[in-house]
Amino acid sequence: MGIFNKKSKPNTLTVSEVSALWLQYMGDSMAICMYKYFLKIVEQKDIKEIIEISLKLSETHISKITEFLKDAHFQVPIGFTEADVNLNAPRLFSDQFILFYSYIMSLHGLPAYSLAITTLERQDLQNYFFECTRQTNELFQKIAQLAKDQPKFSSVPSIPSPHGPEFVESTGIIDNLIGDKRPLNSSEISTLFFNSKKTGFIRSLSLGFSQVAKSEDVRNFMLKNVKLAGKDADSFDAILMQDHLPIPEKWDVEITESTISPFSDKLMMYHAAFLVNTALSYYGAALGASLRSDIMLNYYKVFTHAMEAGTFCYTILVKHGWLEKQPETIDRESLAKNKGDSPPAR
């Protein structure tokens, strides 16, 4: 009998399936809070339509995931609730930033769904995540099309076509280290540009969160993240500018002066942790696509910064009791110790 035979227990969930559902529940419950607040402040009609679609998708996901988990008699996470959002808070973000937020988050969603599909055994769950991918792809296309008409849209650089096939003649590692660098290739340009855009987003969102955070340690973390993410985004820009290539727009000016928080500190810290985790993923992927030693060294540096930020996130979440524990395997050693401490049976 193969590992994919689920006929005897059709509602059984593997650890991969639990992980995919659990993480999506956490992310979508957070997104619902974000999008409900955005709907209260957004003014531009076409951007409002994007947020309405995004909110509906997240609410549908929560309902479906709850059904999957309950059918398997599995614990449903708490995630984020109405207690984590203040819909009466003043505007913290401009309409342009709200659209940019939706763009970045849909960019993160597409690879996450694709990765989840590769780990699932149940066909109904595969079909569910395929549908999530299809819906998010449609949403991303709407966002990307709308973004092109916005004044702050940053188009990805173009390069001329080669005159014919060419082959690399040396690794160039020594030359790169002493300053005689070959021009950037297309993969390096693409990853540098998008990592600058995504890391710049982390900087701007952290800036907004730093203004409204209630806890001192959360506020200090957000300010530190502004500096780290800003430094990392600038490092990507510096490499692009060496080859006279355009760099992405910055979004700090799209944050208002409000100091009244729309979100709980718990939500903002979890959001920061989510972005740190995704940053580690795309920095690692970019490192594998880079062949110039100076770029590789730069990715090692920003990867270290993201690891540092992740450590701070984890520490603060645990300190305040905000980090909901993912399902774990049975602690056999603990059971054995407790068994040994129990009084003998009569």
C-alpha positions in Angstrom: 0.0 0.0 0.0 1.5 3.4 -1.0 2.0 6.4 1.2 -0.7 8.2 -0.7 -3.4 5.7 0.2 -5.8 7.7 2.5 -8.9 5.6 2.0 -9.0 4.2 5.5 -8.6 7.6 7.1 -9.7 10.3 4.6 -9.4 13.1 7.1 -6.0 12.3 8.4 -3.5 15.1 8.2 0.3 14.6 7.7 2.7 17.0 9.5 3.3 18.8 6.1 -0.5 19.4 5.7 -0.9 20.6 9.3 2.0 23.0 8.8 0.7 24.4 5.5 -2.8 24.9 6.9 -1.6 26.3 10.3 0.8 28.8 8.7 -1.8 30.0 6.2 -4.4 30.4 9.0 -2.0 32.6 10.9 -1.1 34.7 7.9 -4.7 35.1 6.6 -6.1 36.0 10.1 -3.4 38.7 10.2 -4.3 39.8 6.7 -8.0 40.1 7.6 -7.0 42.6 10.3 -4.8 44.6 7.9 -7.3 44.7 5.1 -10.3 45.6 7.3 -8.3 48.6 8.5 -7.2 49.5 4.9 -10.9 49.5 3.8 -11.7 52.0 6.5 -9.1 54.5 5.2 -8.6 53.9 1.5 -10.1 56.5 -0.8 -9.1 55.6 -4.4 -11.8 53.4 -5.9 -9.7 51.0 -7.9 -7.4 50.4 -4.9 -10.4 49.8 -2.7 -11.6 47.1 -5.1 -8.2 45.3 -4.7 -8.5 45.4 -0.9 -12.1 44.1 -1.0 -11.0 41.1 -3.1 -8.0 40.5 -0.9 -10.2 40.5 2.3 -12.7 38.2 0.7 -10.0 35.7 -0.2 -8.5 35.7 3.3 -11.9 35.2 4.9 -12.6 32.3 2.5 -9.3 30.7 3.4 -9.9 31.0 7.1 -13.3 29.3 6.7 -11.9 26.5 4.6 -8.9 25.9 6.8 -11.1 25.7 9.8 -13.2 23.1 8.1 -10.1 21.0 7.2 -8.8 21.1 10.7 -12.1 20.4 12.5 -12.8 17.4 10.1 -9.5 16.0 11.2 -10.3 16.7 14.9 -7.3 19.0 15.0 -6.8 22.2 17.0 -7.7 25.4 15.2 -5.2 28.2 15.9 -6.3 31.5 17.6 -4.4 33.6 15.1 -5.5 37.2 15.1 -9.0 38.5 15.9 -10.9 41.7 16.2 -9.0 42.4 19.4 -5.8 42.9 17.2 -7.2 45.8 15.0 -8.5 49.2 15.8 -10.8 50.2 12.9 -11.2 53.7 14.4 -7.5 54.6 14.2 -6.5 57.5 11.9 -4.8 57.0 8.6 -1.3 55.6 9.0 -0.7 54.7 5.3 -1.4 56.4 2.0 -3.5 54.8 -0.7 -0.3 54.3 -2.7 1.3 52.4 0.1 -1.8 50.2 0.6 -1.5 49.2 -3.0 2.2 48.5 -2.6 1.5 46.5 0.5 -1.0 44.3 -1.5 1.6 43.9 -4.3 4.3 42.7 -2.0 2.1 40.4 0.0 0.7 38.7 -3.1 4.3 38.2 -4.3 4.9 36.3 -1.0 1.7 34.3 -1.3 2.3 32.8 -4.7 5.6 30.9 -3.9 4.2 29.9 -0.5 1.2 28.2 -2.1 3.4 26.5 -4.7 5.7 25.2 -2.0 2.8 23.9 0.0 1.4 21.9 -2.9 4.7 20.0 -3.3 4.4 18.7 0.3 0.7 17.6 0.4 -0.6 14.1 0.0 -4.3 14.6 0.2 -5.9 15.5 -3.2 -8.5 17.7 -1.7 -5.8 19.8 0.0 -3.8 19.9 -3.2 -6.9 21.1 -5.1 -7.5 23.8 -2.4 -3.9 25.2 -2.6 -4.1 25.0 -6.5 -7.2 27.2 -6.2 -5.4 29.5 -3.8 -2.6 29.9 -6.3 -5.1 30.6 -9.2 -7.0 33.2 -7.2 -3.8 34.9 -5.9 -2.4 34.9 -9.5 -5.5 36.7 -10.7 -5.3 39.2 -7.9 -1.6 39.8 -8.5 -2.2 40.5 -12.2 -4.9 43.1 -11.2 -2.5 44.7 -8.7 0.4 44.8 -11.2 -1.8 46.3 -13.9 -3.1 49.0 -11.6 0.4 49.7 -10.2 1.7 50.5 -13.6 -0.6 53.5 -13.8 0.5 54.8 -10.4 3.0 57.7 -10.1 5.4 55.7 -7.9 5.6 52.6 -10.0 9.2 51.3 -10.4 9.7 49.4 -13.6 12.3 46.6 -13.6 15.4 47.6 -15.6 16.0 46.5 -19.2 19.2 45.5 -20.9 20.2 45.2 -24.6 20.3 41.8 -26.3 23.7 40.2 -26.8 25.0 40.2 -30.4 25.5 36.4 -30.2 26.2 33.5 -27.8 29.0 34.2 -25.3 30.7 32.0 -22.7 32.3 32.9 -19.4 36.1 32.8 -19.6 36.9 33.1 -15.9 35.3 33.1 -12.5 36.5 36.6 -11.9 36.6 36.1 -8.2 39.9 37.8 -7.7 39.1 40.6 -10.0 35.8 41.2 -8.2 37.5 41.5 -4.9 40.0 44.1 -6.0 37.5 46.2 -7.8 37.6 45.2 -11.5 34.1 43.9 -11.8 32.3 42.6 -14.8 28.9 44.1 -15.6 25.9 42.7 -13.8 24.0 39.8 -15.6 20.3 39.6 -15.9 19.7 37.3 -12.9 21.8 39.5 -10.6 20.0 42.7 -11.8 16.6 41.0 -11.2 17.3 39.7 -7.7 19.0 42.9 -6.6 16.1 45.1 -7.9 13.4 43.0 -6.3 15.3 42.5 -3.0 15.8 46.2 -2.8 12.0 46.7 -3.4 11.0 44.0 -0.8 13.6 45.1 1.8 12.6 48.8 1.3 9.0 47.7 2.0 10.2 46.1 5.3 11.9 49.4 6.2 8.8 51.5 5.5 6.3 49.2 7.2 8.6 49.1 10.3 8.8 52.9 10.3 5.0 53.1 10.4 4.8 50.4 13.1 7.5 52.2 15.2 5.3 55.3 15.4 2.3 53.5 16.9 3.8 50.6 19.0 2.8 50.8 22.6 5.5 48.6 24.2 8.9 50.1 24.4 10.7 46.9 23.3 8.4 46.6 20.2 9.1 50.2 19.4 12.8 49.9 19.8 12.8 46.7 17.6 10.9 48.5 14.8 13.3 51.4 14.9 16.3 49.0 14.7 14.6 47.2 11.8 14.2 50.5 10.0 18.0 51.0 10.2 18.9 47.4 9.3 16.4 47.1 6.4 17.3 50.6 5.2 21.0 49.7 5.2 20.4 46.5 3.3 18.1 48.1 0.7 20.8 50.8 0.2 23.4 48.1 -0.3 21.4 46.6 -3.2 20.8 50.0 -4.7 24.5 50.9 -4.5 25.4 47.8 -6.6 22.8 48.6 -9.2 23.9 52.2 -9.4 27.5 51.2 -10.1 26.2 49.9 -13.5 24.0 53.0 -13.9 20.8 51.1 -13.5 17.6 52.5 -11.9 16.6 51.6 -8.4 13.2 51.1 -6.8 11.1 54.0 -5.4 11.2 54.5 -1.6 8.0 54.6 0.4 8.8 56.3 3.7 6.9 59.5 2.7 3.7 57.4 2.3 3.6 57.0 6.1 1.5 59.6 7.9 2.3 61.4 11.2 -0.3 59.3 13.2 0.8 57.8 16.5 -2.4 56.0 17.2 -2.0 52.3 16.4 -4.5 50.5 14.1 -3.0 47.1 15.2 -1.9 45.3 18.4 1.8 45.1 19.2 1.3 41.3 18.9 0.2 41.6 15.3 2.9 44.0 14.3 5.6 41.8 15.8 4.2 38.7 14.1 4.1 40.6 10.8 7.8 41.6 11.3 8.7 38.0 12.0 6.8 36.9 8.9 8.7 39.4 6.7 12.1 38.4 8.2 11.4 34.7 7.4 10.5 35.5 3.8 13.6 37.7 3.5 15.8 34.8 4.5 14.2 32.8 1.8 14.7 35.2 -1.0 18.1 36.3 0.1 19.2 32.6 0.0 17.7 32.2 -3.5 19.4 35.3 -4.8 22.7 34.1 -3.4 22.5 31.0 -5.5 21.8 33.1 -8.6 24.7 35.5 -8.1 28.2 34.8 -9.5 30.1 38.0 -8.5 31.9 37.7 -5.2 31.1 41.2 -4.1 27.3 40.5 -4.5 27.7 37.1 -2.7 29.5 38.8 0.2 26.7 41.4 0.3 24.0 38.7 0.5 25.9 37.0 3.4 25.9 40.4 5.2 22.1 41.1 4.7 21.3 37.4 5.6 23.1 38.0 8.9 21.1 41.1 9.5 17.8 39.2 8.8 18.9 36.5 11.2 19.6 39.1 13.9 16.2 40.7 13.3 14.6 37.2 13.5 16.2 36.6 16.9 14.9 39.8 18.3 11.4 39.0 16.9 11.3 35.6 18.5 12.6 36.9 21.9 9.9 39.7 22.1 7.1 37.4 20.9 8.0 34.8 23.6 8.5 37.4 26.3 5.0 38.8 25.9 3.3 35.4 25.4 2.3 36.3 21.8 3.9 33.3 19.9 1.3 30.7 19.4 3.0 27.3 19.4 2.7 25.2 16.3 1.6 21.5 16.8 4.5 19.4 18.0 5.3 15.7 18.1 4.9 13.8 21.3 7.6 14.5 23.9 8.5 10.9 24.7 11.3 11.8 27.1 9.0 14.0 29.2 6.3 11.3 29.3 8.9 8.8 30.5 10.1 11.1 33.2 6.6 11.9 34.4 5.9 8.2 34.5 8.8 7.6 36.7 7.7 10.3 39.1 4.2 9.0 39.5 3.4 6.8 42.5 3.2 3.1 41.9 -0.1 1.5 41.1 -1.8 -0.5 43.9 
